[in-house]
Amino acid sequence: MYILLWLIFGALVGWLASILMQKNSSMGLLANIIVGLLGSAIGMGIVDLAGWAKPNAFSIVGVLVSIGGAALLIAVITALKRK
């Protein structure tokens, strides 16, 4: 059950981040899920390194942190593709 929730969460976060970064037309469902899950880990890792309290992933703050991490991941991938 939790795996299904995380897949849906990853898809939602990845999709919102791809819209924010204007990459929605070039990303499919699988890419959105991967970027969403990895971006969530990156966002939570940054929050942890900064010494702030880690929010619950399924809270509003957790979703915003996850979208920020996914957007950062998309920006890094885009920059690496340009080189």
DOFI-920435 format. One line per 5 residues: for each residue x, y, z of C-alpha. Coordinates in pm, whole numbers, plus 50000, padded with zeros to 5 digits. Example, Ala and Ser with C-alpha at 12.3 -4.5 7.8 and 13.67 -1.06 7.14 Angstrom:
51230/49550/50780  51367/49894/50714
END
This chain:
50000/50000/50000  50278/50242/50092  50458/50175/49764  50150/50285/49573  50126/50603/49784
50493/50685/49719  50451/50627/49344  50152/50860/49336  50340/51114/49550  50644/51094/49320
50430/51136/49010  50252/51439/49156  50572/51606/49279  50758/51533/48955  50469/51661/48746
50440/51986/48944  50817/52039/48931  50822/51977/48554  50547/52236/48509  50741/52481/48728
51059/52424/48525  50868/52429/48191  50976/52073/48103  50633/51911/48120  50608/51839/47748
50937/51645/47743  50874/51429/48050  50654/51123/48074  50494/50948/48370  50798/50735/48454
51033/51035/48440  50795/51232/48664  50787/50950/48920  51167/50914/48924  51229/51288/48941
50962/51327/49209  51103/51056/49433  51468/51157/49387  51377/51524/49422  51196/51451/49745
51508/51284/49882  51723/51575/49766  51489/51834/49918  51467/51652/50250  51846/51605/50248
51900/51978/50201  51658/52054/50485  51842/51803/50705  52184/51950/50618  52057/52299/50697
51965/52174/51044  51595/52242/51012  51331/51999/51131  51234/51761/50850  50867/51790/50765
50642/51492/50701  50654/51418/50327  50274/51415/50304  50230/51760/50463  50207/52088/50271
50560/52188/50374  50688/51842/50281  50532/51863/49936  50682/52210/49882  51027/52090/49991
50992/51789/49760  50888/52007/49465  51187/52232/49532  51421/51933/49536  51269/51796/49215
51297/52137/49046  51663/52153/49152  51718/51805/49006  51555/51907/48676  51772/52221/48663
52090/52019/48719  51993/51761/48455  51909/52038/48208  52243/52211/48273  52433/51884/48226
52253/51812/47898  52354/52153/47760  52725/52084/47808
END
